[in-house]
Amino acid sequence: QREDNMAVDGIVEGTDDPKIAKKQMENVISMLEDFRRKMDREGKAGLTEAEQRELIDDAFESDVWTKSMFEFRIKCVSGLKELTSTPFMVSCVVDIMPVLFAKKSTPSDVKHQMLLLTSENDEAVVERTWALLLKEVTICSTVTGLSKTQDTLKEDHSTKAYQNLYTQLKNISKEIIEHFAKNSSENSSKLKEDELLQILLKVLEETVTRRYSVYAVFIDQWVSKQAAIKSVNRAIPLSLDQVISEVWTFMQRLASLLVESGLSKVQYDPANMLFAKEDEFSQFFDLAEETNHRGEVRRLALDVSPIVKEGSFFSFIHKSVLEFLVAKQMRDDIVDCINRTR
C-alpha cells in the first residue's frame, strides 16, 4: 500500500490501452516476486519500515511503469514520440521502453563523446573543459540539467534561453583555449576556440532515437528471450550466442529473398514443392535436412524469430520488421565491403 496509490493509479490509467495495462500488471507481479526473493536471499527481512519503503520505491521506479510514466519517458527519449504513430510501433515501444530509456544521454556520455571527437593531444583540454562543465550546474552536471540543456539547444537560435546558453559555452571555450595558450607546456592540442565551441554544441545535443534503433532493440530482445527458452534441450551443438547469431543471419537473408521475389509472405509445402525454383526457399524451410543439424537449426530459427505461420504461409509479424531486416542486411553488406577494401 502506498500513499500516492501509484500502482493502483497506473492500472487505472492503463485501462484505455489493454497492452499497457497487461504489461504493467506483469511488471508489478515480477517486481514483487523479485523483491521477495532478494529480501530472503540477502537476509533483509528485519529492515525498518522506512528502509523497506525506500527499497520498494526504487523497485517501482525501475520496474513498474504507469501510463503517465510511459508518456513522460517517451518524451525524454528524443525522437521516440514520432515512433508511436501505429499500433504495432506502440507495442514495440511499450516492450522495449525501459531499454531505450536507459540509453538516453547522461552526463558521463558528454565527456565520452568529447573524447571521441578529439585527438589524444586534446585530452588535457577535454579534462579541463569537463571540469568547467560540471561547475555549471545548469548545463550537464546532472541528468536533469543535461535534459534542460538539450531542450534549450532545440529551441530557435533567436530565443533568449538559447543565446544565454550559447554565450556560456562560448565563454567556456574561450577560457579553455586562453588557459592553454598561456600554459602551452601542459598540452599539445591544436584546437581553436571556435572548434571547441562546435564540439561542445555537438556533444550537448540530444541523441535522436532512430526508427532503426527501435527495431534493432525490439528484435534483439525478442530473439534473445525466445532463444534462451527454446534452445534448451535441442540437439544442436551451438552455444546461445551462436544460436542468436545464426537466427539474425537467417532472418536477414529470408527477408532479403522475400523482397527480391516481390513477396511479403511465402507459402512453403515440402510435400507439394510450391515454388517456381525448387530450392529457392528450401534453405529456410527444409526442416528434414540432417547435414550438420541444418534442419533442426532452421526449425529453431523459425521458432525464435518474429515469424508467424498460418497454414503453409510464413511471414514476419509486421511488414516494417521485414523492411528493417532488409535494411540491416544492406547496411551489413556495405560495412563488410568497406572493411575488405581497407
Residue pairs with C-beta under 8 A, 6 or more apart in sequence:
2 56
2 60
6 60
6 64
6 66
7 28
7 60
7 64
9 66
9 68
10 24
10 64
10 65
10 66
10 67
10 68
10 69
11 21
11 24
11 25
13 66
13 67
13 68
14 20
14 21
14 24
14 66
14 67
15 21
17 67
17 90
19 90
19 91
19 94
20 67
20 70
20 94
23 65
23 94
23 95
24 64
24 65
24 66
24 67
27 63
27 64
27 65
28 64
30 63
31 59
31 60
31 63
31 64
34 59
34 63
35 55
35 56
35 59
38 44
39 45
39 47
44 51
44 55
47 55
65 73
65 97
65 98
70 94
70 97
73 97
73 101
74 80
74 81
74 84
74 93
74 97
75 81
76 101
76 104
76 147
77 100
77 101
77 103
77 104
77 209
78 104
78 150
78 206
78 207
78 208
78 209
79 208
79 209
79 210
80 93
80 100
80 209
80 214
83 89
83 92
83 93
83 209
83 211
83 214
84 90
84 93
86 320
88 318
88 320
89 214
89 320
92 214
92 215
92 218
93 100
93 214
95 218
95 221
96 214
96 217
96 218
96 221
99 217
99 221
100 209
100 213
100 214
100 217
103 209
104 207
105 146
105 150
105 206
105 207
106 143
106 146
107 134
107 140
107 141
107 142
107 143
107 145
107 146
110 130
110 133
110 140
110 146
110 203
110 204
111 126
111 130
113 202
113 203
114 126
114 129
114 130
114 199
114 200
114 203
115 123
115 126
117 199
117 202
117 203
118 125
118 126
118 189
118 191
118 199
119 189
121 187
121 188
121 189
121 190
122 187
122 189
122 191
124 180
124 186
124 187
124 189
125 176
125 180
125 187
125 189
125 191
125 196
128 176
128 179
128 180
129 172
129 173
129 176
129 196
129 200
132 172
132 175
132 176
133 139
133 140
133 141
133 172
134 140
134 141
135 141
136 168
136 172
137 145
138 145
138 148
138 149
139 145
139 146
139 149
139 165
139 168
139 169
139 204
140 146
140 149
140 204
146 204
149 165
149 204
150 204
150 205
150 206
151 206
152 161
152 162
152 165
153 162
153 165
153 201
153 204
153 205
153 206
154 206
155 161
155 162
156 162
157 163
157 166
166 201
169 197
169 200
169 201
169 204
170 193
170 197
172 200
173 193
173 194
173 196
173 197
173 200
174 193
176 196
177 191
177 192
177 193
177 196
180 186
180 187
180 189
191 199
211 324
212 324
212 327
212 328
215 320
215 321
215 324
216 324
216 328
219 251
219 306
219 321
219 324
219 325
222 304
222 306
223 244
223 247
223 248
223 251
223 304
223 305
223 306
224 244
226 303
226 304
226 305
227 240
227 243
227 244
227 247
227 300
227 304
228 240
230 300
230 303
230 304
231 238
231 240
231 243
231 300
231 304
234 296
234 300
235 293
235 296
236 243
236 293
236 296
236 297
236 300
237 293
238 246
238 297
243 300
243 304
246 297
246 301
247 300
247 301
247 304
247 305
250 284
250 298
250 301
250 305
251 301
251 305
251 306
251 307
251 316
251 325
252 325
252 326
252 328
252 329
252 332
253 283
253 284
253 329
254 284
254 325
255 316
255 322
255 325
255 326
255 329
256 325
256 326
256 329
257 280
257 281
257 284
258 264
258 265
258 266
258 322
259 322
259 326
261 280
264 315
264 319
264 322
265 313
265 314
265 315
266 281
266 285
266 313
266 314
266 315
267 274
267 312
267 313
267 314
268 274
268 275
268 281
268 284
268 285
268 312
268 314
269 312
270 282
270 285
270 286
270 287
270 288
274 312
275 281
275 282
284 298
284 301
284 302
285 298
285 302
285 314
286 294
286 295
286 298
287 295
287 296
287 298
287 299
288 295
289 295
289 298
302 309
302 314
305 316
306 316
306 317
306 318
306 321
307 314
307 315
307 316
307 317
308 314
308 315
308 316
308 317
315 322
316 322
316 325
